[in-house]
Amino acid sequence: MRLPVRRSTAALIVAFACTLVLYLLVRPAPAASTPAGIGGPPTPAPAPSAPTDSTTSTSTSTTSTTVPASSTTTTKP
């Protein structure tokens, strides 16, 4: 018994199968999981470092950068 399948449908199936196989070959390794209750609490991410001031000059620098003062200031909550 032969199933009536159009060429376009067969081409889509082949493309999907090839894409799936390629993904399975290049995907990253799954993360090691620990059983529930065994692992400790997750460690918090380190706080971001303070931004550096780009207007300071060093003794080896021959150019300086000035930033005009802003008329409005915004504060972060």
ABEGO torsion letter per residue (X at the ends): XBBBBBAAAAAAAAAAAAAAAAAAAABBBBBBBBBBGABBBBBBBBBBBBBBBAABBBAABABBBBBBBBABBBBBX
